[in-house]
């Protein structure tokens, strides 16, 4: 099963999306967007930038657990990962985004 973007509208109005792996596990979540079009543009940016390894900022969360941000060419964060149990697990998460994002369909639940 292929990965997909799930687009949602929050109860208080903003839109956001997440990228899920084929098994339903979350890979990446977006910021909040004021419009649906802006969120759709965010999805398009993830698809464009996901294959480029240099766009991933490998970090450690405040909790001490590894995580990553995906950045656009202008260095703006376009997606943030969950935290991982190890750097190896984080790196597998990055590889999964690289594979799943470019061809992922969007499940519009907004």
N, C-alpha and C positions, 0 to 999 in steps of 0.2 A: 504494500500500500504506500502511495506517495504522500509526502508531506503536504500541508496546506496552511494557508493564512486564515485565521478566524477574525473577522472584523465585527466589532461590537460597539454599541452606544451605551455609555454609562448612564445610570439613573439620573445623574445631575447634568447630563447633556453632552459632554465631550465624547469623541470617538477614539478608539484604540484598537490595536490588533496584536495578535500573537502568532508566531510560527510554530506549528506542531509537527513533530516527526510523524512518519507513517503509523507508528504505534500509539499515537496520541500524546506522547510526552512533550511538554513544552520545551522549545529551544530558545526562543527569543520573544521579548515583549517590547512594545513601543511605548513612547511617551503618549500623553493625551493630546489630541488634535481638536481644534474648535469646529472643524467641518469634516464631513465625510470625504470630500474631494482631497483635503489635505492628508487624511489617513490613507487614502488610496495612492496618493503620491508617495507617501512613506513606504508603502508596500512595494511600489515600483522601484524605489531607491534601494530597498533591501535586496530585491532581485538583481539589480545592477551591480551592487557592491559586494554581495556575498561571496562570489568566486575569488576575490582578491585577498590573499593572506595578509597583506600589509594594512588592510582596513580593520583588522581585529586588534583591539587593545586588550591584552591579557592582564588581568588585575587580580587583586585579592580584596574581597569584601571586608567590611568592618568586623565581621564575625571571624575573619581569618580564613575563610573558605575561598577557593579559586572561583573566578567568574570572568566574563568578558563583555566588552561593548563592541558593537559593529558601528563603524563610522563611515560617513560619506566622504567623497573626495575633498569637501570643504572642512573636514575634521569634525563636523557635527555628529553627535551620537544619534543613530537611527534605530538602534535596538540594543537591549540589555538582556543578558542571559540570567538564568537562575544561578544559584551557587552550586558548586560541585564538591564532591568528597575528596578529590585529588586533582593535581594539575593534569594528569593523564586523562581523567574523566572530562575535564574542561576541554582539553584538546580534541577529544572525540566529539564533544558537543560542537565545537567549531567546524570540524570536518562534516558533521551532519548538516549544519546550516549551509555550508558550501554546496552540498549535494542536493538538499531539499529545496532551498529557497528559489533558485533560478526558474524552475518550471512549476512551482507550486500554484495550485488554483486557489481562489479566494472563496471562502464560505462566508457570505454576507449575512450575519445574524443581527444586523442593526435594524 
